[in-house]
């Protein structure tokens, strides 16, 4: 629940058009953090990892939310340029897990979040705002 609370705090600082890069090891809490942010932005439906679908969209809150997971993509060479464009826009917020495949196509992220395991049920969360 603490990771969701950090996501909720982060949501209060987000603006339309923001891209939030979320990286970390498998099981570090990336989707949990995004779930907390989505809840704080007013999303009532279940927020789950889009690993097998690349992305999900959530509406009905303060801002439209896109949640992308690029884990299954090595890179975007040969992919339709609109693949990410459908999720990135000036009116909503986009959260991108496993962003390496999107390098060069995500623009400058407003916020970068790094989660790491810190033993047992603990983790560290580092947040920077290079795009602010």
C-alpha positions in Angstrom: 0.0 0.0 0.0 2.9 2.4 0.6 3.9 2.1 -3.1 0.3 3.0 -4.1 0.5 6.0 -1.7 3.6 7.2 -3.5 1.8 6.9 -6.8 -1.1 8.9 -5.4 1.2 11.7 -4.3 2.9 11.7 -7.7 -0.6 12.0 -9.4 -1.2 15.4 -7.7 1.8 16.9 -9.6 0.9 15.6 -13.0 -0.4 17.7 -15.9 -1.9 17.0 -19.3 0.7 15.8 -21.7 3.0 14.4 -19.1 4.9 11.2 -19.8 6.0 9.3 -16.7 8.8 6.7 -17.2 8.6 3.9 -14.6 11.5 1.4 -14.4 12.7 -1.3 -12.2 13.1 -5.0 -11.8 10.3 -7.5 -12.3 8.1 -7.4 -9.3 9.5 -4.1 -7.9 6.0 -2.5 -7.9 5.8 -0.5 -11.1 2.1 -1.4 -11.8 1.3 -0.9 -8.1 2.7 2.6 -8.2 0.7 3.3 -11.4 -2.4 1.9 -9.8 -2.1 4.4 -7.0 -1.6 7.3 -9.4 -4.6 6.2 -11.4 -6.8 5.8 -8.4 -5.8 9.3 -7.2 -6.7 10.6 -10.7 -10.2 9.1 -10.4 -9.9 5.8 -12.2 -12.3 3.3 -10.6 -11.8 0.3 -12.8 -9.1 -2.3 -12.2 -5.6 -1.2 -13.2 -3.5 -4.1 -14.4 -0.3 -4.5 -16.3 -0.7 -4.3 -20.0 2.3 -6.6 -20.7 0.5 -8.7 -23.3 -1.4 -5.9 -24.9 1.3 -3.1 -24.9 -1.1 -0.5 -23.6 -4.4 0.2 -21.8 -6.4 3.4 -21.6 -8.4 4.6 -18.6 -10.9 7.4 -18.7 -13.4 9.0 -16.3 -10.9 10.6 -14.0 -9.3 14.1 -13.8 -7.1 13.2 -16.8 -7.2 10.4 -19.4 -4.5 7.9 -18.6 -2.5 5.6 -20.8 -0.5 2.8 -19.3 2.1 1.2 -21.6 4.3 -1.8 -20.9 7.1 -2.2 -23.5 8.6 -5.3 -21.9 7.9 -7.6 -24.8 9.4 -5.2 -27.4 13.2 -5.1 -28.0 12.9 -1.9 -29.9 10.4 -0.1 -32.1 12.3 -0.4 -35.4 9.8 -1.7 -37.9 6.8 -0.9 -35.7 4.2 1.5 -36.9 5.1 5.0 -35.7 1.5 5.4 -34.5 1.9 2.5 -32.1 3.0 4.9 -29.3 1.3 8.0 -30.7 -2.1 6.4 -29.9 -1.2 6.5 -26.2 0.8 9.7 -26.0 -1.2 12.9 -26.3 -1.5 16.5 -25.0 -4.7 15.9 -23.1 -3.7 12.9 -20.8 -0.9 11.4 -18.8 1.1 8.4 -20.0 2.8 5.9 -17.7 5.5 3.8 -19.5 6.9 0.6 -17.9 10.1 -0.9 -19.4 10.7 2.2 -21.5 14.0 1.2 -23.2 12.2 0.0 -26.4 10.6 3.5 -26.7 13.9 5.4 -26.5 13.7 8.3 -29.0 9.9 8.0 -29.4 8.7 9.0 -25.9 9.9 12.6 -26.0 11.4 14.0 -22.8 9.6 12.5 -19.8 8.2 14.9 -17.3 8.9 12.4 -14.5 11.1 9.4 -14.1 10.5 6.8 -11.4 12.9 4.0 -10.5 11.8 1.2 -8.1 14.2 -1.4 -6.7 13.9 -4.3 -4.3 15.4 -3.4 -0.9 14.9 -6.8 0.8 11.8 -8.7 2.0 8.7 -6.6 1.4 10.7 -3.3 1.1 11.6 -1.3 -1.9 13.2 2.0 -2.7 11.5 4.5 -5.0 13.5 7.3 -6.6 11.5 10.1 -8.4 13.1 12.8 -10.6 11.5 15.4 -12.8 13.9 16.1 -15.7 11.1 17.6 -17.8 10.0 20.2 -15.3 
